[in-house]
Amino acid sequence: MKTNLIMLGALASALAMTTSCTRTEATAAVSSIAKDQQTSFPGGSKITPADLTATPAALPAAPPAYNYDPYKPNITHAEYARFAWRQFIYFNSPAQKNGTDAAGKTPVMRGFIDPDRNFAASGAVDFHQSGKTADSNFSSNQLLWETFAHRSELFPAGSAPKGDLASLDPEYVFQEGVKVASTDARFNNLDENTQIGQNQIFFPKNGNTPSANPQDDHIILFQAKVSPVEYDYVKSIYNADKPPTSLELPPNGTNQGESVEVKSAWREMTPELIASGRYHTAEALYYYKENGKTQARVATFGLVGVHILRKMENYPTFVYTTFEQVDSLTTPGQQDTGLYVINLYDQLQYDASVAPGTRPTAILNSGTSRTAVALPLAGAIDAAHGYDVVPGSFDLPRGFSGPVRVQNPPVATFDVSTVNAEVQQAMAQTPAFKDSVWRYYRLVGLQVLPTNEDSSITPSKPDPLTQDYYLANIVIESSQPGIQLFKGGVKDPHPGKQDFTLEAKRGLASIRNVKGLPPKSDQLVMGGCMGCHGNAQYPRDKDTGLGPSIFSFLINKDTMTGQGFSADVRNEDPSELRKKRLEYLAY
């Protein structure tokens, strides 16, 4: 849906763009922090060239506890943004090599940063390829997070997680007997072909117009990985015959390690894109069905989006930070890429929090202004209900909808934009980053603690925590209002039927029974990544379907009882795609 955007305040020139129906009013920026309110937070200090070239990069320590004072917050959004960038620098530094060069054997110490190389080294255009040899199917040049445990290693179908992750040779075991031996594996294993079962996302292969059959275009595929701490914790409690009746990912009362999950999005690459030097590229597995059998294939993909989720002391709901490659909506020449989604549903309904016949509103707090964005009407996924549907004739399965152009609502905050510019300046001052691919990645935003949305664009005082309330990554959460401008929850209201309806439960309080939060946090209706992950609950009550939030969609009754995951194939049959909705939306 397209409309004019009226922007007041400091971000007007930076954020004005075509998007959903909006109106904006300027707000006073959060009060500067008095000296006696300041908290020591080294991770929030200004990013300098020294941070970019530190060898090795240091993982920033957990932020101090937040004081929940909207007038004098002890930590600013800019400080959290610098913390997010320091995490990105650390996790995207090279993993430590172990000297092994043999087929099927890991050439790195998984989960260990290389003490002799830095973030600048991993930004080389040929970083991955230069680590390849004729003797091994793996590159010895891996980003640190790429060596984390893939979800199919955390929960291999039919068996328990095994071994010491640091020396574990990657192999992947899925449902239906699909297995990738270590001699055929790669560290990047793109086994998800939808955005949590709601849609598929594509770049047109010809210009910016979708092909008649979207499956002919360039798809974005996904993977999820967990850190050694989370891997070891799950391994310690896993019992398929008698799954635990409760769990708490570290840090917890007995384990002070930190759980980290990384969700990444990768686009199919053309030779021209690979040669552009604007992407971190790597060989990756993807899956294809031939003669009824799922087989793994290998191709070079480009990283276009990455979520980093980290659970820390004083931040029990995880801290969510997300980064994008900058060319997903417009090319370097400022041409529209035509990025679009195909929804796996053709009807949208809202819960009782939205009055029938009205368009719900999302309130976006940039830190200097607040913007009201009107969302689509309930009903069919078409232009009449407020979707930017590409006109034309397309070969879509029954119950699917689109193509719908991906939009970028004005969610950017002043502080995040300022810190991104700070990092770009530091890179410009550092010769080692002259040709680095990392120059083309930016922080989208971050969430640290749950809160309610601002009630309007003119409350007496905006809560600093509502900055990035609607956190989303343009290539990981792309469809409104299912997972972009999301709050509360989403559900398939009739999982046993074939009515292809998505219900947006915008009044749902999804942050449940979390230790360490202020009183009444269970009543908060959170948005964005954190609000979505609050719906990951374990164990679920058999009558209500509800349980305590654990914030990991990887852990559920099925995975904890040995069922593992399926490997999504590139040429998925529509009937199988429809089932993907139920992996996330039936609870």
N, C-alpha and C positions, 0 to 999 in steps of 0.2 A: 504494500500500500504506500502511495506517495502523497505527500502533503508539504505545505510550507512550514518552516520552523522559525519561530520568533525567539531569538536568544538575547538575554540581557545578562550582563556580568562579564567577568574576565575571560571566560572561555568562548565567547561568541564567535570570534574569528576562527578559533581552532576546531570548534565542534559543529558548526553549522553544516548540515548535510541533509540529504533526502532520507526521510524515515517515516515512522508511524505518526499519526496526528499528535501534535504536541503543543504545549504552551509553557512558558518559562517565566519565573520571576527571580530577580537577584536576591541573594541573602547575604547577611553579614558573615564573613569568614569566622571560623572558630576562634575564640579569643586566644591571644598569645599566652603561653604558659608562664606563670610567675616562677621566679627562681626557686622558691621553696616547693614548687610542684614538680620540678624536673626530676627525671629518673635516669640514672646512668644506663645507657643502652648503646654500647659500641656498634652493634649491628645496624643502628639507625643513623650513623654518621655519614657525612658526604662521601660519595663514591669518587675515588681518585684513580689515576693511572696505576698507582701501586696496588690497588685492589684487583685490577685486571691482570696484572703480571705476577702476583704473588705465587711463589713456587714452593710447595703446592698451595692451592687456594685453601682457605680455612672455612669450614662450615660455621656460619654465624650461630652464636649461642642463642638459646631461646629468649625471646623478649621478656622483660619483667612483667609482673602482673599488671593488668590495666586497672585504672582507678574508677572507671565508669562515671567520670565527672564530665558532662557535656560542655561545661563552661571553662574548665581547666584540665583537659585530659593530660595525663602524664606522658603519653606517647602519641605523636601526631601520625596522621596517615602517611605523610612523607617519610617518616622514620620507618614505618612498616614497609613502605615501598622500597626503601634502600635495603632493608632486611631481605625482601623478596629477590632483589637483584643479586645480593651476595649468595643466596641459596642457588640461584640459577648459575652463577659463576662456578660454584663448587660442584654441583651435580653434572654440569656440562664440561668439566675438566676431564682429561684422559684418565682411564682406569689403569692400574698398575699392571705391567706385563710380567709374566712368570717365566719367560724363556722357552716355553713349549711351542713347537711348530710341527704339528701332526694332525692328520685328519681326525675329526671327532673329539679332539682334546681342547679344552679351553686354553687360550693363549694369555689369559689375564687372570689376576686374582679378583674374583667377582666381589664387588662392593668395596674395593680398596682404591683410593686415589693414588695416582702415580706421584711419588715424592719428587721426581726430577723434571716433570713437565707441568705446564700451566694452561690456563684458559685460552691464552693466545694460540697455543699449539693445536688445540682441537678446532680452532676456527679456520684452519687451512682448508682450501677448497677440496684438496685430495686427501684429507685426513683419513677417512675410512679406507679408500682405495690403496693408499700407500702402505697400509698395514697388511695387505694381502700377499700371500706367497703361493707357489704351486703345490706346496705340501699340505696346506690346511684349507678347510672350507670356511674358517673363521678369519676375520681381520683381527690383528692384534691391536689395532687402534679403535678403541671403543670409548664412548662417553661413559662416565661413571654410572649413571642411572641405567644405561643400556645393559649393564651387566647384572642388574637386579633380577630377582626371580620373576619369570613370566607367570601369569595366573594359572597356566596349565602345568607349571612346575609346583606352584603352591598347592594346587588341587588336581593332581593327575587323575584322570578317570579310572576308577577301580582300585586305586592304591593310595597310600599315604605319602606325603612329602618326605623326601629322603636326603640324607647326606649333608655334608658341610658345604654351604652355598659357595664359599670362597673358591673351592676347587671342583665344584660340580660341573660336569660336562653337560651343556644344554641338550635336553631332549624333551619332546612334547607329546603328551598322551591325552587324547580327546575321547569323547563319546563315539560310539559306533565303530570302535576299533581303529580309529584314525591315529597314527603314530608317526612322528618324525624322529628318526634315529639321529644320534649325535653327529654321525658322519655326513648327514645331509642338512643339519640345522644351521641357523644363523641366530645371532643374539636378538635381532628384531624379528618378531613373529606376529604378523598383522592378521589376527584371527577374528577381528570384529568388523562387520561391514555396515553397521547401523549406529546411529546416535541413540544409545540405550533403547533400542527397539522402536523408536519413533519415526525415524526417517533415514534415507540415504542421501548423501551429498556428493555433488559432481561439479567438475569444471567442464564446460563444453570443449570438445576437441577441435571444433572449427569456429574461430572467432568467439563471440559471446552469446551465441544462440544454441540452445539445447538441441541435441539430435532427436529425431523422431522416436527412437528407442533410447531412453536415457542410459541403458546399460552399455551403449556404444561409446559413451563419454568417459572422461577420466575420473574415477571414483576416489574418494578419500577413505582410507582404512585406518583402523585403530588397534591399539594394544594397551594392556594394563600390567604394571609391574609393581613389586613390593620390595622393600629394603631387607637386608639380612636380619635386622631385629624383628620385623614382622614375620618373616619367614620362619625364624627359629621359634617364635612364640606359637604360631599356628602348629608347627611341627610338634611342640611340646604338649599341646592339648588335644591333638587330633585323635579321635577314636571313632571310626565309622560305625561300629556296632553299638557304641554308647556315647553319642556326641555330648559335649558339655551342655549343661543347662543354663550356663551364663558365661560370658567372657568379657574382658576389657583389654583392648589392645594397649600395648605399652605406649607411654609410661603408665604403670599401675602400682598397686601397693607392694608388689614383690619384684618388679622389673622396671628399672628406671631408664632403660633404653627408649629410643624414640621411633615410632612407626612412621614410615614414609611410603606413600603410594604415588606412582607416576602414571598418568594417562597421556598417551601421545597420539597425534594424528599425522598421517603421512599421505602425500599425494602421489599418484602415478606421474612419472616424469617423462618428458620428451628430451631428446638430445640437446635441444636449445636451452631448456631450463637447467639441465645439468651443467652446461657450459657457462651459464650466466654467473656462476659464483655467488649466488644469493641464497643458497639453501645448504643446510647440513644434509648431506646425502649418505645413504648406506644401503648395502644389500639387505634385503628383507625377504622373509617367507610370506607368501600369501597362498590362498587355497582355491582350487578349481575342481569342479566335478566333471569327470570324463567317464562315459560309459557307466554311469551310476556310482562311480567310486570317487571319493574325495582324495585329491592328491596335492601335495605341496609343490609350489613353484618358487622360483627366485627371480627377483628383479630389483632394480635400483629405484628407491623411493626418496622423496624429499620431505623433511620434517616441516610441518606447517603449524603445529600447535602442540603445546605441552602444559598439562596441569601438574603441579607439584603440591601434594597434600602432606602436611607434617604435623603429627600430634606431639605436643610438648607440655611440660609442666605449666600450669596456669592457662592452658589452651586445650581443654579436653575435647572440643569439637573439631579438632584439626585446624590449622591455618591453611587457607586455600590461596595459592598464587597461580596465575596463568599467563602464558606468553604466546604470542603469535608471530609468524613470519609476516612481513608487511605487505606482501603482494597478492593476498587472497581475494580482495575485492577490486583492486585496480592494479594494472600492470605498471612497471617502471615508467612507461610512457603515458600514464594516467588514463589508460583505456579501461573500460569496464570489463572485468573478466567473465561476467555472466554466471558466477557461482550460484548454484541453485540446489534446492532439496526436492525430493519426492517423498511425500508423507505416506506412511503405511496405514493411514486412516483417511476417511473422507468427510467426517463430521466431527465437530468440536462442541462440547457442552461445558457449562460452568456449574459449580456447586451453588448452594443457596446463598453464599456470600455475595454473589453477583445478581442483581435484580434482573428478571427476565426482560429481554429486549434492549438492554443497555450494554454499553461497551465499558468494561473495567478499565481502570487507569493505573499505570505504573508511575510512581514518583521517583525521579532520579536526582540524587544529591551529588553535585560535582564538587562540593566544598565551597564554591563561590556562587552557585545558582542552583535552583531546583526546577526540574522540567516535568510536566505532566504529559505522559504518552498514552494515547488511547489504543487499546488492544482490539483485535477483531471481535465481531459479533459472534454469538453462538450460532451454530448451524453449519451449512456446507462450507468446505474449504474452497472458496471461489472469490472472484473480485468483488462481487456484490456484498460479501461479508467482511471485506477489508483486507484481503490478501493480494500481494503483488504477483499474480499468476501470469506466467508467460503465455501470450496468446499463441494459438496454433493447434495442430493435431499431433497428439503424442500417444505412443503405444504403452498404456498403463494398465496393470492388472486391475480387476474389479476390486473396489474398496480403497484403492490408492488415490492420491490427489497430487496436483502440481502440473508442471514444474512451478515452484514458488521461488522467486528471487530472494537470495539471502540479503538481509538488511543489517545495518550497523546502527542501532539506536544510540542516542547521545549519552552513553553510560560513562564516558571517560571522566576522570576526576582531575582537578587542577594539580593536585600533589603528584599523582602518578605521571601526568604529562611532564611536570617539572623535573621529576627524577629521571624519566626517560631521556630528556634533553641533557641532563647532567651526565648520564652514562655515555651518551653519544659524544659529548664534548671530551670526556676522558678517553674514549676510543680514538677520536681525532687527534689527540695529543700524544698518542702512543704508536710509534712506527710499526710495531708488531701487528696492529689491527688494520693496517692500510688496505689489505685485501681479505679481511676476515669475513666469513659468512655471518658472524654474530652481529655485525653492524645492521643486519636486516631483520633483527628480532626485537620485539618490544614487550614490555610488561603491559598487560591489559588492565590488571587490577588485582585486588586481594581482599579476602575476608578473614577476620580474626576471631570474632565472637558473635553469637546470635543476637538479633534485635528485631523489633517490629519495624515495618516500613513507616516513613514519615506519613502523617495523616493527610497532608495537603502540601501545596507548594509554598504556603505562607504560615507555617507554625511559628510560634514565638522564638523558638531556638531549635535549629536542626541538630539531631544527634550525630556526632562525628562517626559513629559506627554505621550509619546508614549510607555513608560513602561506599560505593561498590556493593550496595545491597543486592542489586540485580547482576552480580558478577556472572559473566558468560564469555566463552571463547567463540569467536566467529565461525570456527571450523569444527568445534566440538559440541556446541549448543547453538543451533542455527535456526530452529523453527519456533515462531511465536504462536501462542504463548506456552507451548508445550515445555520447552526447556530454555528458550530465550525470553527474557522478561518473565521468568518463572518465579512463583512463590507458592508455599504450601506443599502441594503434592499433585500428582497426576495419576490417573487410573483408567484402565479399561473397565467400564461399568458392567460389561456382560462378557466375561472371558470365555464363556461356553457358547456364545453365539457368534455369528458372522456379520455383525452390524457395523464394524469398523468405525467406532466412535471413541474419541479420546475425551475424558472428563478432566478438566482443570479444576482442582480442588484448592482454590485460592484462599479459602478460609481455614485450611488445615494447619494445626499446630503440630509440626513434625519433629521438633527437637524434644525427645522424650527420655526422662529418667537418666540424665547425664550428671555424674558426680562432678562437683567443683564449680558449678554454675550458680549464679545468684538465685534467690527464691523466685518462684513463679516462672522460671524459664520454660517450663513445660507449656506455658500459655502463649509463647512467642510464635508468630507466624513468620518464619524466616524465608528469604528469597535466595536466588542464585545458587551457586554450587553447594554452599553449606545447607541451604534449605532442602535441596534435592537429596543430598547425602544423609540428611536426618531421617529420610524414609528408609534407609538401610538399617533394619532393626533385627535383633537376634537376642533370644528366641522370640518368635511371634506366638501370641496366645491363640489357641486353636479356635476360640469363639470370636474374639474381637479382631484377630489378625494383626494386633499391635504388639509392640515390644519395646525394649530400650534401644535407643539409637546407638549404633556402633560405627556409623559413617563409612562403612566399606561395603560396596555392592558385591564384592568377591565372596563374602562370607554369608552363607545362608544354610537353610536346612538341607538343601540338595548337595551343596559342596561339602558340608561337614559330614555327610553320610556316604561319600565316595562316588557321587555321580559325576563330578567334574564338570567340564564345559564342552560345548560343541565347537567345532571349527567352522566359522562362517565362510562360505565359498564366494568367490567373486561373481559367479554366475548363479546366484541363489534362485531357486524356484520360488515363485510368489507365495505358495502355500507355506514354505519354510520361513519366508520373511515374516509372514503374518504371525507365526509362532513366536518370533523374537519379541513382540510386544509383551507377551506373557511372562518373559524372563524378568521383567522389571515392573510391569504394570498390573499384575494380578496378585493382590495380597489382602 
